[in-house]
């Protein structure tokens, strides 16, 4: 089995097509909305839950059967109808046009698989089994979340704040890279967990101040050397 290429897509404002109006389509629609995608939904019927999502979020809903013209200008297409033949035809049409497609009823026609995802603030954990067993992917996701997710969201917020300071105040790409790698190390993570975010932030301030002092001394030495 050929490996899939893992990536995270920025779908904010991107045009995506969802075919279907039942339980599977509901899950896909919720995921797309959470990422800010611009969704067109095509289905002759909608479940009450999907209808509510459509009404609440201003979804471009077309009460219609699938037609190939709905594929125009789409980044992603999800085939989630209750008719395998419709899903298959839409997936094949996407392949011909080079459009990324996920087909709920036929994994072999998918150009991408949707992983089991856990989100907590800036942290996202994604697990895929290549479409073989979504249930197993969900179980592994939950196990990883239980191990990793407790402290990492706050730690990522701290790293983001620290990165902004470092990029603004520390000169030299090599110095910045070294410091950022140190803050992401397991040893500093353990310090963050035991000491707390305030002490960790104070430690970063100390390091930056030290580097700024070294930079000033270097500049003064260079200026003095130029005048002698």
N, C-alpha and C positions, 0 to 999 in steps of 0.2 A: 504494500500500500504506500503510495507516494505521500510524502510529508506535506502538510499545509503550511503556508507562511503566516505566522501570527502577527497581528497588528491591531492598533486601536485607531478607529476612524473618527475624524471630526465631522459629525453630521449636522452641525448647527446650520440651519437654513438651507440644507441640501434637499433636493427633490427625490423622494422615495415613493415607490408604488407598493401598496399592499392589496393583494387579492384575497378576498374572503371576509366573512363577517361573523365567525363563530368563536369558539374557545381559543383555538390556536391563533387566529387573527387578533384576538384580544390581547394575548401575551405579547405578540410582536408589536402591536400598536402602542402598548404601554412602554415598551423598551425604546421604541423610536421617539416617542414624545419626551421621554426622560433625557434624551440626547439632543433635543431641540430640532429634530428633523422636520422638514416640510412634507407632510404626508398626503398623498392622494389615495383614497380607499375606494375600490371597485367591488361591488357585490350586489346581487339582486335583493338580498335580505340581510338584516343585521340582528344579532342577538340584543336583548335589552341592555346588557353591559356595554357592548360595543357602541350601540346607539347613544348611550349616555356619554361615552368618551368623545364621540363625534360632536355631540351638541356642546359639551363643555369646552372643547378645545378648538372649535372652528375648523374641523377637518374638512378638506375638499372631498366630499363624498359623492360618488357617481353610482346611482342605483341602476346598475347595468351588468351584463355579462362581460367577461373578459374580451377585449378586442386588442389586436396588436398595436393600434395607434396610441394606446395608453402607455406604451413603453417609451415614447419619445421624451428625450431630455431627462431620463432617470439615472441616478447614480446607483441605487440599489432597488431590487425588486424582491418581494416576498410572496411566494405562491402558497397560500394557506386556505384554499377553498376545500369544500368537502367532496369535490369531484377530482379524482386522480388524473383523469384525462385532460381536464382544463389545466391543472397544475403542470402536467408534463408538457403540454403544448406551449404554455407561457414560458416555461424554463428553456425549451428548445429555441423559442423565438429570441429569448435573451442571449443565449449562447451565440446565435447567428449575428446579433448586433453588438456583441462584446460587452453586454451589461452584466454586472455582478448580480447573481440570483441565488436565493435560498428557496429550495423546494421542500416543503414539509413532508410530502408523501414519497419522495424519491431522492434519497441522499446522493445517489450516483450522478444526479443532474445538478447538484449544488456546486457553485463556484466558490462558495464560502459557507462555513458553519457558524452558528451562533453559540458561543460558549456559555457555560453556567457561570454567572457573574455574582460577585458579592461587592457591594459598594459601601464605603463608609468615609464620608468627606472626600479628600483627594485620593484615597486608596481604593484601587479596583483590583480584585482578584478574579481572574478568568481561567476556566478549566474546560478543555475540549477533549473529547474522545474521537474526533473525526467523524461524528455522526453515528458511531457504532452504538453508544449507550448514553443518551442524555441523562438517564437516571443515575448512572455511576458518576458522571461528571458533576452532577449536583451534590452527590454524597461527598466526593473529594473536595469540592468547593467549601462545603460546610465544615469539613475537618480542618482545612487550611485556615478558614476564617476564625475558628475557635482557637487556633494556635497563634496566628499572626495579627489578628485585627484589633486586639485589645488596646495596645499602646501606639501602634503605628500611625493612626490618623493624626493624633496630637503631635507626634514626632515629625510627620510630614509638614504640618503647619509651621512648626518651629524651623525646619530646614528651609522652607520657602521664605520665611521672614529673614533668616540668617543669610540666605543666598542674595537677597536684595541688598543687604548691607555690604556684603563682601564684594559684589559686582560694582557697587557705587564707591567703595572706599579703599579697596585693596588694589594696588597697581601690579600689573604683570600677570599674564595669563597662566603662567606656571605656578605662581604663588596662589592664585585663586583656585586653580584646579587641585593643588595639594591640600589646601584648607577645606575645600568642599568634600574631598574624599575622606579627610579625617573626620569631619562631622557626620558622614554617612557610615563610618566604621562601626563594628560591633562594640568596640570599647567605649566609644562616645555614646552610643545608644544605651548601653548599660548605665553610664553616668547620668544620662537624661532620665532614665526610669527611676533611679534611686535619688537623684538630687532634685529633680523637678525642672519644669520649663524655665522658671525665673533664674535659677542658678546656672542652668545651661546657657541661657541668653547672656548672663553676666560674664560667663567664661568666654563666649564668642567676642564680647566687647573687649575683654582683656587682650585676646589674641590680636584682634584688629588694631587696637591701640598700640600694641607692641610692634606690629608690622609697620604702622604709620610712623612710629618713632624711628625705626630702622631706616625707613625711606627718607625721612627728614635729615637724619645724620648723614646718610649717603649723599644727599643733595648738597648739604653744607660742605662736606669734604670735597666734593667735586668743584664747588664754587671756589673754595679756598685754594685748591690745587691749581685752578685756572688763573688765580691772581698772583701766585708766587712766581 
